[in-house]
Amino acid sequence: MKSDVRIRMNLEPISSETVVNEVLKRITDSIMRGELLPGEKLPTEVELMERLNVGRNSVREAIKMLSAMGVLEVRRGNGTYVATSVSPAIFNPLVFSLILEAKTGQDLYELRTMFESMVLFVVIDKATEEDIQRLELLLGKVQAAYQEGVETVDFFVQEDVAFHRELLNCTKNPLIARIGGTIIDMFPNYIRKSILQTNGISRALKNHRDILNVIRGRDKQRIFETIEQSLAEWKREWKE
């Protein structure tokens, strides 16, 4: 028998100046703790109002915000449910906060070095030959375009991002892929600047080839060296 959501969810009355944010936090905390499960129906609007001791507008605004983020699904005439799959939009607030947050080149370099290195550790353990072949095809596509004289910067930026997204897919871990995708969303402009540098395209191709070789050889000893080398020009640029 299904347990009562009203019992499991934290429904102590709220006394806060930022009522909408507190309602939002109560709901998301309950989801993160597993008290509200994917596909499960929330208590009614009236129940939330009574148990949290808040007004109708505060409940509606919190649900509206969580629906816009893809956390909740409002089914007209049937109630509000926890989403069964998370929309990519849920991470947009994280992207915006990372963009607006005061940061230095050092901060970004450390983030990329740490995250991309950890991704490679997982990929080396989990990548199949089919995964490696997909990476090879992506790299071969860009190599062929470069040799044919293609100079469209947007194309190379797009393919650079695609290569890193495919690396995330090779982890076979949806959490890493989702968070990694959020991090990647921060860097297209930096990738563009790198590609626009002298020999930027050929350097990016070499860096991706080195990464692919590390994966193919299952060589964890070379991960940090390879990632640091791939970011060397970018590091040199912001240091200067």
Secondary structure, DSSP 8 states (H G I E B T S, - for coil): ----HHHHS-------SSHHHHHHHHHHHHHHTTSS-TT-B---HHHHHHHHT--HHHHHHHHHHHHHTTSEEEETTTEEEE-SS--GGGGHHHHHHHHHS---HHHHHHHHHHHHHHHHHHHHHH--HHHHHHHHHHHHHHHHHHHTT---HHHHHHHHHHHHHHHHHTTT-HHHHHHHHHHHTT-HHHHHHHHHSTTHHHHHHHHHHHHHHHHHTT-GGGHHHHHHHHTHHHHHHHH-
